[in-house]
Amino acid sequence: MDRDPILLTPGPLTTTLRTKLAMLRDWGSWDSDFIAVTAKVRQSLLKVIHGEDSHVVVPLQGSGTFSVEAAVATVVPRDGHVLVADNGAYCKRAARLTNLMGRRCTVLPFDESAPVSAEAVEAKLVEDSSISHVVLIHCETGAGVLNPLAEVAEVCARRGVGLIVDAMSSFGALPIDARELRFDALVAASGKCLEGVPGMGFVFLRKAIVESCAGRSQSLAMDLHDQHVYMEKTGQWRFTPPTHVVVALAEAIDQFEAEGGQPARLARYTDNYRTLIDGMGRMGFIPFLEPAIQAPIIVTFHAPGDPCYEFRAFYEAAKKHGFILYPGKLTQMETFRVGCIGAIGRNEMEQAVHAVELALQDMGIASGEPAI
Ligand SMILES: *Cc1c(COP(=O)(O)O)cnc(C)c1O
């Protein structure tokens, strides 16, 4: 079938035709037309979190992880001490890159089926006063857990500790208000809930700390302070910008605003999530998380208990019916994931459920019920 399958993954995700078509032109990086696109994108991004007064936003080339790494290297002093609240795979990645950046790193482990506890974070800060920064993953895309950003931000503000938030899979969909939350850095990317294409990240830096970040990064390419200063002065990116990605993001943001911004996007994803859960439930599938801690971004399901089940074959069968699923990322048990984000709505989610039903039939599996 000569048609793109629908991506039910946490990025890259299905984009609109308008967003794809925006990439069919060439742009000079120094040209005033492209400089205007970059400026408009930056302004719009700040508006999403109401951060015009409190924060600046610094775009960076690369996938989302590049920007998380850049945020740690730019914000944390070389003798700083980072506490990573760990309830999943993306937390572990943040801890690893913090170590590789040469910053001291302590991991506070939590169960991957539960949110991070702000009380436990506070207890750790009390116990070890050398901790200078906390890293929190807002939505842990590994299992799909929503972590308590407001509570952790309140603890960090009260304790005078910096906060770096990986809001990669939540930005644009879940509410984040910089007027109410204090954070030093918040990281997201083009190819997630804004429904652009992958290729750039962006980091909101608190204005009050920007100057103190000069010279902290041991990396030239990942120095967000340098990128910020250069961009403010020239309107240009320091090094070759991902021009097509930037114009596609500008186009995607236009559609985001026309749809009604973050509240509208959350409403559509929540509807996608409910349609998915209901339909999968009818086939016997059980989600891994309790609904109360589940973000409507990506859902982890237990694998069916049927002996005929095998993820690779299930993936191929669902793909044959037009949908791309995602493997599970849990350490303990066999699961798979289904994303609710991207330029898709209830129709596509109903079709996705139908595709899973057909995939089970193809494999001779009667029910999605797990073995437990
Ligand atoms: C997608 C994502 C990232 C970035 O992953 P890349 O593969 O580098 O784009 C980081 N953190 C979270 C929570 C994510 O969902």
The ligand as a Gaussian input file, in Angstrom:
#p B3LYP/6-31G(d) Opt

LIG

0 1
 C       11.331000      11.872000      23.239000
 C       11.880000      12.153000      24.569000
 C       13.210000      12.600000      24.728000
 C       14.146000      12.832000      23.579000
 O       14.399000      11.702000      22.859000
 P       15.176000      11.824000      21.458000
 O       15.161000      10.416000      20.972000
 O       16.517000      12.345000      21.718000
 O       14.368000      12.763000      20.620000
 C       13.651000      12.916000      26.000000
 N       12.848000      12.782000      27.059000
 C       11.576000      12.350000      26.955000
 C       10.742000      12.251000      28.193000
 C       11.051000      12.021000      25.710000
 O        9.779000      11.603000      25.591000

